Amino acid sequence: MKAVRFHEYGEIDVLRVEEVERPVPGPGQMLIEVRAAGIQPGEVMIRKGARHDRWPAMFPSGQGSDLAGVVVEVGPQVRGFAVGDEVLGFTHSRASHAEFVVVDDVNAVSRPEGLSWEVAGSLYVAGTTAYATVFAVDPGPADTVVVSGAAGGVGSLAVQLARRRGATVIGLASERNHAWLKDRGVLPVTYGEGVAERIRQAVGGSVDAFIDTFGDGYVELAVELGVRPERINTIRDWQAAAKVGARTYGEGSAACAVVVGELARLAARGELKVPIARTYPLEQVRDAFRELEQGHTHGKIVLRP
């Protein structure tokens, strides 16, 4: 089968699409023919070696956690799935950017009717991270929440999940994404110099919680706005969080099939919009990451093996 591999840390040019052995499922595992697999900013950091202390790579390394596809083989003791089932889920083995991947049955759920392959294959990391960030700051109808990177893969879901809890949500994003945010019931504010004052003008009062999906000074901004540290959550700036006592709930805090299944059902019913920026064939994985690394994508970029 074809799979994405890199044999050393580096830039985009270390990524290769190689012929590798097709894996065989063991007890409690299924072999999935991948129809869609999302890509993540965190994979860039791992590939560059910037997360070596936290997530070291074993070379040659594969890539990818998110996936959706069709079950083509089941191992012994698999429960709840059979050959031919359409599923979505995740792997912790950095292996979903491939034509086939082995997945534990506890890490998959059935694909709801009406959910596109692209959305199904990009829900896990962004979706569970957004879920965890909202859980961390616990917004309610009386709260005003600011979300940085509000049009990105995680932020675009976090703003919607916070709105579902009844909170007033301020979304920091470029002007070209303001209309999309308004359609989701979010108050858009342009990021950049003077953002603190623009936020104050938009809310007409105090800010109760802050979800940072971008890093680069937003934890400090939350403190400046008077948000209590226990109601600040960042998925990028762990150093700043440690300094002020903010939270760092992310994907690992909600990484389970139950959460993925809940998000998939919301998306299938149209109650959670998952924007897909663009899809690429597996062979164009370098182009996919080139677009991702520009940092201005609205929504998810998805590989289609």
Secondary structure, 3 states (H helix, E strand, C coil): CEEEEECCCCCHHHCEEEECCCCCCCCCEEEEEEEEEECCHHHHHHHHCCCCCCCCCCCCECCCCEEEEEEEEECCCCCCCCCCCEEEEECCCCCCCECEEEEEHHHEEECCCCCCHHHHCCCHHHHHHHHHHHHHHCCCCCCEEEEECCCCCCHHHHHHHHHHCCCEEEEECCHHHHHHHHHCCCEEECCCCCHHHHHHHHHCCCCCEEEECCCCCHHHHHHHCCCCHHHEEECCCHHHHHHHCCECCCHHHHCCHHHHHHHHHHHHCCCCCCCEEEEEEHHHHHHHHHHHCCCCCCCEEEEEC
